[in-house]
């Protein structure tokens, strides 16, 4: 195992590929920390955090709950059918999420306690993370498996799944940037074996 050097690994994949399942296993398997970009985006919208005031100023206090925090459902309803507002919210959130994550990468590198720092994000490639991580891992599952998972776990219709898939990178794009591909289409034990072998190399 490397001494005093944190390996930074970006983890990405399409919706329904099973990123959470893979990352839960990774968490148990090595000395690591996992940063979930969606969780960061939620945290920085809390009262007192960097994105709270800009978003409330943009969308008005109609999006606040009784506790004064931003209500996710109210916010989603406000921007759902307004592409301009959605773009403006993303222009507030995306740079702030990136700044937070880049700061945490530097912090963990200087602490030198972890062996690995994993960054999970759907838009790793689009946001240029392939340039700041040591490796980029792509979690793959074939489309039929992903569709079945999304129907079972989230109750999505085929039409909704079609819309989501249209907005995501194609498999060949993910593979073009990936240093390592985990095939999570089948048996969970097979997925774990792939991860064990990869972690054993480092």
C-alpha positions in Angstrom: 0.0 0.0 0.0 1.2 3.5 -0.8 2.5 5.4 2.2 1.3 9.0 3.0 -0.3 9.4 -0.5 -4.0 9.7 -1.0 -5.1 8.3 -4.4 -8.0 10.4 -5.7 -10.5 8.4 -7.7 -13.6 9.8 -9.6 -16.5 7.5 -9.9 -19.2 8.0 -12.4 -21.8 6.2 -14.5 -25.3 6.5 -15.9 -28.5 6.5 -13.8 -29.4 3.0 -12.6 -25.9 1.7 -13.0 -25.7 1.0 -9.3 -23.1 3.5 -8.1 -24.4 3.5 -4.5 -24.2 -0.3 -4.2 -20.6 -0.2 -5.6 -19.6 2.7 -3.3 -21.1 1.1 -0.2 -18.9 -2.0 -0.8 -15.8 0.2 -1.5 -16.4 2.0 1.8 -16.2 -1.3 3.6 -13.2 -2.6 1.7 -10.5 0.0 2.2 -9.3 3.1 4.1 -11.2 5.7 2.2 -13.6 8.6 2.2 -16.4 9.0 -0.3 -17.7 12.5 -1.3 -21.1 12.4 -3.0 -21.6 15.5 -5.1 -25.4 15.4 -4.7 -24.9 15.5 -0.9 -22.5 18.4 -1.3 -25.1 20.3 -3.4 -27.7 19.7 -0.7 -25.4 20.8 2.1 -24.3 24.1 0.5 -28.0 25.1 0.1 -28.5 25.0 3.9 -29.0 28.3 5.8 -25.7 29.9 6.4 -23.9 28.0 3.6 -22.6 29.6 0.4 -25.5 29.0 -1.9 -28.4 29.7 0.4 -28.7 33.4 -0.1 -28.0 33.5 -3.8 -30.7 30.9 -4.5 -33.3 32.5 -2.2 -32.6 35.8 -3.9 -33.1 34.3 -7.3 -36.2 32.2 -6.6 -37.7 34.3 -3.7 -38.7 33.1 -0.2 -41.6 31.1 -1.7 -39.2 28.2 -1.9 -38.6 28.2 1.9 -40.1 25.7 4.3 -41.5 26.6 7.8 -38.0 26.1 9.2 -36.5 28.7 6.9 -34.5 26.2 4.9 -34.9 25.7 1.2 -37.6 23.2 0.5 -36.4 20.8 -2.2 -39.9 20.2 -3.6 -40.8 23.8 -3.7 -37.6 24.7 -5.4 -38.0 21.9 -8.0 -41.5 23.0 -8.7 -40.3 26.6 -9.3 -37.6 25.7 -11.8 -39.1 22.5 -13.3 -40.6 24.2 -16.4 -38.3 27.2 -16.6 -35.1 26.5 -18.4 -33.7 29.9 -17.7 -34.2 29.6 -13.9 -32.8 26.1 -13.9 -29.7 27.3 -15.8 -29.2 30.2 -13.3 -29.5 27.8 -10.3 -27.0 25.5 -11.9 -24.6 28.4 -12.4 -24.8 29.0 -8.7 -24.5 25.4 -7.5 -22.0 23.8 -9.9 -19.1 26.1 -9.3 -19.7 26.0 -5.5 -19.9 22.1 -5.5 -16.6 22.0 -7.5 -14.9 24.5 -5.2 -15.9 22.5 -2.1 -14.7 19.2 -3.6 -11.4 20.6 -4.8 -10.9 22.1 -1.3 -11.6 18.7 0.3 -9.1 17.0 -2.1 -6.4 19.4 -1.0 -7.3 18.9 2.6 -7.2 15.1 2.5 -3.9 15.2 0.6 -2.3 17.3 3.3 -3.8 15.2 6.1 -2.3 12.0 4.6 -4.5 9.7 6.6 -6.6 8.0 3.8 -5.4 5.6 1.2 -8.2 6.7 -1.2 -10.6 9.6 -1.7 -13.5 8.7 -4.0 -15.5 11.5 -5.6 -18.9 10.4 -6.9 -20.7 12.6 -9.5 -22.9 12.0 -12.5 -21.2 14.9 -14.3 -17.5 14.1 -13.5 -16.5 14.1 -17.1 -18.6 17.1 -18.1 -17.2 19.1 -15.2 -13.5 18.3 -16.1 -12.8 16.1 -13.0 -10.8 13.7 -15.2 -8.1 16.4 -15.1 -8.0 16.5 -11.2 -8.4 12.9 -10.2 -5.7 10.2 -10.4 -8.1 7.7 -11.9 -11.6 7.8 -13.3 -13.8 4.7 -12.7 -16.9 4.1 -14.8 -19.7 2.0 -13.4 -21.4 0.3 -16.3 -24.6 -1.7 -16.4 -26.4 -2.6 -19.7 -29.5 -0.6 -20.5 -32.1 -3.3 -19.9 -30.7 -3.8 -16.3 -30.7 -0.1 -15.7 -34.3 0.3 -16.9 -35.4 -2.6 -14.7 -33.7 -1.1 -11.6 -35.2 2.3 -12.2 -38.7 0.8 -12.5 -38.3 -1.3 -9.4 -36.6 1.2 -7.1 -38.1 4.5 -8.3 -41.2 3.6 -10.1 -40.1 5.4 -13.3 -42.1 4.9 -16.6 -40.3 4.0 -19.8 -41.0 7.6 -21.1 -39.3 9.1 -18.0 -36.3 6.8 -18.4 -36.1 7.7 -22.1 -35.9 11.4 -21.2 -33.2 10.8 -18.5 -31.1 8.6 -20.8 -31.2 11.1 -23.6 -29.6 13.7 -21.3 -26.7 11.5 -20.3 -23.4 10.6 -21.9 -23.4 7.5 -24.1 -21.5 4.4 -23.0 -18.7 5.0 -25.5 -18.1 8.5 -24.1 -17.8 7.2 -20.6 -15.4 4.5 -21.7 -13.2 7.0 -23.6 -12.4 8.8 -20.4 -12.4 5.9 -17.9 -9.2 4.3 -16.5 -11.2 1.4 -15.1 -14.7 0.0 -15.9 -16.7 -2.0 -13.4 -19.4 -4.1 -15.0 -22.3 -4.0 -12.6 -24.8 -5.6 -14.9 -25.0 -9.0 -13.2 -24.2 -10.8 -10.0 -23.2 -8.6 -7.0 -20.4 -11.1 -6.1 -18.9 -10.6 -9.5 -19.0 -6.8 -9.1 -17.3 -7.2 -5.7 -14.6 -9.5 -7.2 -13.8 -6.8 -9.8 -13.4 -4.2 -7.1 -11.3 -6.5 -4.9 -8.9 -7.2 -7.8 -8.6 -3.5 -8.7 -8.0 -2.4 -5.1 -5.4 -5.2 -4.8 -3.4 -3.7 -7.6 -2.9 -0.3 -5.9 
